[in-house]
Amino acid sequence: MNVISVCKFINKEIKKQYKDQVEYSKNIKVSKQAFNKWINGILSKNTGANYSTIEKHLNNLGYELTIKKKDPTEK
């Protein structure tokens, strides 16, 4: 899974678990503008993201980020 796919997943989970991004942003004590700048930068401009930031958002949504070695037969 690449960074864009993870951010799309985060967006989808926010819509499922919260009314909107404003409610999510209040819950994590970040301004909506800061969160939108972060996620839209990744989704539209393909900018990079820190592992810790992605992990923090996934943890807030009840998920855990793990890294495992790919099976050599997978591409």
One Martini backbone bead per residue (centre of mass of N, CA, C, O) as a GRO file, in nm:
protein
   75
    1MET     BB    1   0.097   0.036   0.023
    2ASN     BB    2   0.055   0.360  -0.025
    3VAL     BB    3   0.017   0.679   0.081
    4ILE     BB    4  -0.243   0.742  -0.074
    5SER     BB    5  -0.404   0.493   0.022
    6VAL     BB    6  -0.390   0.560   0.322
    7CYS     BB    7  -0.534   0.840   0.303
    8LYS     BB    8  -0.796   0.730   0.187
    9PHE     BB    9  -0.855   0.551   0.429
   10ILE     BB   10  -0.865   0.774   0.640
   11ASN     BB   11  -1.098   0.931   0.513
   12LYS     BB   12  -1.306   0.698   0.523
   13GLU     BB   13  -1.295   0.659   0.836
   14ILE     BB   14  -1.388   0.940   0.913
   15LYS     BB   15  -1.670   0.912   0.780
   16LYS     BB   16  -1.757   0.668   0.961
   17GLN     BB   17  -1.675   0.782   1.269
   18TYR     BB   18  -1.744   1.071   1.167
   19LYS     BB   19  -1.904   1.338   1.050
   20ASP     BB   20  -1.621   1.497   1.013
   21GLN     BB   21  -1.322   1.666   1.002
   22VAL     BB   22  -1.386   1.855   1.234
   23GLU     BB   23  -1.438   1.644   1.453
   24TYR     BB   24  -1.166   1.504   1.428
   25SER     BB   25  -0.986   1.751   1.483
   26LYS     BB   26  -1.094   1.803   1.768
   27ASN     BB   27  -1.015   1.525   1.888
   28ILE     BB   28  -0.689   1.578   1.809
   29LYS     BB   29  -0.610   1.885   1.834
   30VAL     BB   30  -0.659   2.001   1.533
   31SER     BB   31  -0.680   2.182   1.277
   32LYS     BB   32  -0.849   2.167   0.989
   33GLN     BB   33  -0.636   2.307   0.814
   34ALA     BB   34  -0.398   2.124   0.887
   35PHE     BB   35  -0.523   1.859   0.796
   36ASN     BB   36  -0.591   1.942   0.503
   37LYS     BB   37  -0.304   2.010   0.418
   38TRP     BB   38  -0.191   1.730   0.459
   39ILE     BB   39  -0.391   1.548   0.289
   40ASN     BB   40  -0.401   1.718   0.023
   41GLY     BB   41  -0.099   1.708  -0.036
   42ILE     BB   42  -0.098   1.404  -0.088
   43LEU     BB   43  -0.342   1.364  -0.290
   44SER     BB   44  -0.261   1.605  -0.506
   45LYS     BB   45   0.083   1.633  -0.479
   46ASN     BB   46   0.250   1.395  -0.366
   47THR     BB   47   0.349   1.420  -0.090
   48GLY     BB   48   0.496   1.355   0.184
   49ALA     BB   49   0.519   1.137   0.481
   50ASN     BB   50   0.519   1.062   0.798
   51TYR     BB   51   0.508   0.790   0.984
   52SER     BB   52   0.404   0.918   1.252
   53THR     BB   53   0.152   1.057   1.133
   54ILE     BB   54   0.009   0.812   1.020
   55GLU     BB   55   0.006   0.652   1.283
   56LYS     BB   56  -0.160   0.854   1.448
   57HIS     BB   57  -0.419   0.842   1.273
   58LEU     BB   58  -0.465   0.536   1.293
   59ASN     BB   59  -0.484   0.524   1.601
   60ASN     BB   60  -0.730   0.721   1.626
   61LEU     BB   61  -0.903   0.498   1.442
   62GLY     BB   62  -0.804   0.194   1.546
   63TYR     BB   63  -0.518   0.144   1.422
   64GLU     BB   64  -0.238  -0.050   1.293
   65LEU     BB   65   0.098  -0.020   1.204
   66THR     BB   66   0.258  -0.245   0.979
   67ILE     BB   67   0.561  -0.425   0.896
   68LYS     BB   68   0.625  -0.640   0.613
   69LYS     BB   69   0.742  -0.880   0.432
   70LYS     BB   70   0.738  -0.969   0.123
   71ASP     BB   71   0.642  -1.180  -0.096
   72PRO     BB   72   0.827  -1.283  -0.367
   73THR     BB   73   0.557  -1.330  -0.552
   74GLU     BB   74   0.496  -1.044  -0.510
   75LYS     BB   75   0.412  -0.709  -0.683
   0.00000   0.00000   0.00000
